Amino acid sequence: MVAVCTSAIEATDLNDLPRDGFFGLSFVPHADQAKAKLAYRAWILGKAFQELARGLRATLEQAYIYTLG
């Protein structure tokens, strides 16, 4: 998923966003596309590591329960 999102943001022109979205949302083009793409990439990587840590914790909790029983 990280590879898909990072390649998609690189191919996207952030100045060509739709003006109207769902539920009355409005989109404003970014002044600095490079900064916006870098922030999005950092957010995606942060979410990926968060999910990895969550999965690791769940696995360790299950292993702890099975070793006690």
Order of alpha helices (4+ residues) and beta strands (2+ residues): alpha-alpha
